[in-house]
Amino acid sequence: MPLTAPGATPFTPATMQFVRGQFAYLERDPHGTRRLFFENSGGSLRLREASERALEISHYPDGSSRPHKVARELARIQDQGEADLLAFFGGDSSGALLPTATASQAMFTVVRAVAENVAGTNIVTTAIEHPSSYDACARYAHRTGRELRVAQPDRTTGGVAPGAIAGLVDSSTSLVSVIATSNISGAITDIPAVVKAVRDKNPDVHVIVDAVQYAPHGVIDAEAWEVDAVSIAPYKMFGDRGHAFTYLSNRLARLDHDRVAGAGVGTWETGSSAPAVFAGFTAIMDYLVAVGGTAVGTDRRAGIVAGMHAIQSHEQAILRTLIDGTEQRTGLRDMPGVHVHFADQAMSSPRDLIVPLTFDLRSCADAVRAYEELGVIVYERVATSHYSERILRSLGLEEVVRVSPLHCHTLEEAEHFLTATEKVAQHATG
Ligand SMILES: Cc1ncc(COP(=O)(O)O)c(C=O)c1O
């Protein structure tokens, strides 16, 4: 059945052309070989401008804390980057930013601060968390003598229902850690509903959100969500590897944490800052504003939100093409020998552009190699990896091929993927 729900409108041809012009290695890999890169959940296609601006700024030897003219220029670049981060997070200016090298580092830092400083006897998380947050919760629950409670996912949606999380919360819960979009099933958690359900049971509970996979696909609204921390990693959202950012609410920012003695209580940055990474982030925000097409002078947050909405709508059109197909191509849902997991729910419950597949005639690892021979890059998530085991098994799966296109792809490329999948599905292993 074709999908007709609103919010699945592809870009106009002019926007599509603009978008495709901004990305590096979109049609060919760095060695010139034609390929379709549908592995964006592992690290996304990159905006040329984001890397180039960061490189330009990283050539400056100056430190942004110095008083001379060029140093002040760097300080302004950092200020703009911080303002852009706040606008992207939808954060309150009384909150704080935690820059780290990876989102995993940030999770361990934030979970530790709550576990060590907020009264309570238990911490609640979910079975579909990435190891960065799950293992941080397990580690600091153990070190602080708290009980770790783990909400199980709904195997039909691939996500965790707010009630399953709230069911584990009581007046002694200090922390709830929840993923915004599953990096394996693609299910989107209804964060406002989770926050309401858990705070109905315990108004003081701290809620932290891993938005690493959600950030390239949807609008974050930290203040409206009333959460205490949200983490993102620019390398999953069109930027460079090597840095991550986490927004902290005012009350979380004031918890005791590692910092040099001279830094203010709400400062989470330790050591010298790197203006180049802020320049790269501002370039990503400039791009989102351009995609949104709002009038010059529109408030920065409104421009960013408009860009994300346009991206989300185009991505939903790609998702529907993949699952339901077109007049010319059978969709994954009806393709013999192919199983697209959580497909029915993809259309009735929110789902990002991440599609888990299995095959009757091939293992997932074998399918991934077959795709590569056809010029398509995807990735297998298997239960033999610590990064996937708990998540897959909680969903009743042993392995999947994860298919993760990006908004810079066209509906024609989605059809091309369907053609490749028919070939992959038809051949037996060996
Ligand atoms: C959902 C999710 N959270 C956190 C991370 C960790 O990010 P990083 O590699 O920056 O530590 C990842 C990385 O794959 C992820 O997919």
The ligand as an SDF file (V2000), in Angstrom:
LIG
                    3D

 16 16  0  0  0  0  0  0  0  0999 V2000
   23.4570    6.4260   18.7300 C   0  0  0  0  0  0  0  0  0  0  0  0
   24.9140    6.6590   18.9440 C   0  0  0  0  0  0  0  0  0  0  0  0
   25.3190    7.1920   20.0880 N   0  0  0  0  0  0  0  0  0  0  0  0
   26.6180    7.4300   20.3480 C   0  0  0  0  0  0  0  0  0  0  0  0
   27.5840    7.0970   19.4310 C   0  0  0  0  0  0  0  0  0  0  0  0
   29.0260    7.3210   19.7840 C   0  0  0  0  0  0  0  0  0  0  0  0
   29.5500    8.3870   19.0690 O   0  0  0  0  0  0  0  0  0  0  0  0
   31.1340    8.6310   19.0720 P   0  0  0  0  0  0  0  0  0  0  0  0
   31.6960    7.7690   18.0120 O   0  0  0  0  0  0  0  0  0  0  0  0
   31.2790   10.0990   18.7770 O   0  0  0  0  0  0  0  0  0  0  0  0
   31.6320    8.2910   20.4110 O   0  0  0  0  0  0  0  0  0  0  0  0
   27.2040    6.5230   18.2100 C   0  0  0  0  0  0  0  0  0  0  0  0
   28.2260    6.1230   17.2290 C   0  0  0  0  0  0  0  0  0  0  0  0
   28.0140    5.3160   16.3690 O   0  0  0  0  0  0  0  0  0  0  0  0
   25.8340    6.3000   17.9610 C   0  0  0  0  0  0  0  0  0  0  0  0
   25.4120    5.7430   16.8260 O   0  0  0  0  0  0  0  0  0  0  0  0
  1  2  1  0
  2  3  1  0
  2 15  2  0
  3  4  2  0
  4  5  1  0
  5  6  1  0
  5 12  2  0
  6  7  1  0
  7  8  1  0
  8  9  2  0
  8 10  1  0
  8 11  1  0
 12 13  1  0
 12 15  1  0
 13 14  2  0
 15 16  1  0
M  END
$$$$
